[in-house]
Amino acid sequence: MAQLLSITQAAERQGVGRMTIWSWLNRGLLRGEQIGHTWVVDADDLERAARDIKPRRPRGVTGKEKAPSRTS
């Protein structure tokens, strides 16, 4: 039988925020199901999605270092 995880449990298991799991659901990268008022995801699907999803850079990180400021 499949192990079902809440959004919070899924986020904790992957070391990401709950909004990341919601983003994966909204983008169709992860399947979820609503049971009553709670959304759940299958643990195996979560592992698959986490392997396949390319990590995003945090906001504000461009990958370029700022040039040192010149002071006289």
Legacy VTK file of the C-alpha trace (Angstrom):
# vtk DataFile Version 3.0
C-alpha trace
ASCII
DATASET POLYDATA
POINTS 72 float
0.000 0.000 0.000
1.228 3.482 -0.830
2.418 5.749 1.955
0.572 9.068 1.850
2.167 12.224 3.198
0.611 15.576 4.008
2.091 18.648 2.360
3.910 19.468 5.595
5.313 15.941 5.906
6.404 15.972 2.255
8.183 19.302 2.715
9.957 18.089 5.855
11.029 14.872 4.145
12.579 16.786 1.222
14.021 19.614 3.301
12.030 22.267 1.431
9.235 24.644 2.343
5.550 23.837 2.034
5.252 26.400 -0.771
7.772 24.398 -2.791
5.567 21.308 -2.582
2.539 23.414 -3.567
4.530 24.788 -6.499
5.401 21.278 -7.665
1.708 20.343 -7.462
0.568 23.459 -9.312
3.191 22.982 -12.043
2.144 19.351 -12.540
5.512 18.015 -11.399
3.952 16.119 -8.504
0.563 14.489 -8.211
-1.560 15.036 -5.157
-5.009 14.188 -3.910
-7.361 15.921 -1.548
-8.817 13.742 1.198
-11.322 15.781 3.124
-9.588 19.084 3.828
-6.081 17.638 3.605
-3.912 17.369 0.508
-1.660 14.314 0.361
1.053 13.036 -1.947
2.381 9.535 -2.445
5.836 9.079 -0.896
7.164 7.256 -3.990
5.885 10.036 -6.298
7.537 12.596 -4.028
10.899 10.822 -4.276
10.596 10.586 -8.062
9.667 14.249 -8.394
12.504 15.343 -6.116
15.015 13.432 -8.283
13.642 14.842 -11.546
13.155 18.485 -10.579
16.062 20.814 -11.250
16.702 22.951 -8.157
16.008 26.652 -8.552
18.292 29.358 -7.290
16.998 31.354 -4.334
15.557 34.741 -5.176
18.180 37.445 -5.461
20.949 35.020 -6.382
22.143 35.650 -9.917
25.240 33.523 -9.972
27.311 36.600 -10.712
29.465 38.248 -8.121
29.229 41.984 -7.740
32.255 43.972 -8.796
34.094 45.444 -5.847
33.201 49.041 -5.206
35.892 51.600 -5.845
36.708 53.879 -2.999
39.186 56.716 -3.241
LINES 1 73
72 0 1 2 3 4 5 6 7 8 9 10 11 12 13 14 15 16 17 18 19 20 21 22 23 24 25 26 27 28 29 30 31 32 33 34 35 36 37 38 39 40 41 42 43 44 45 46 47 48 49 50 51 52 53 54 55 56 57 58 59 60 61 62 63 64 65 66 67 68 69 70 71
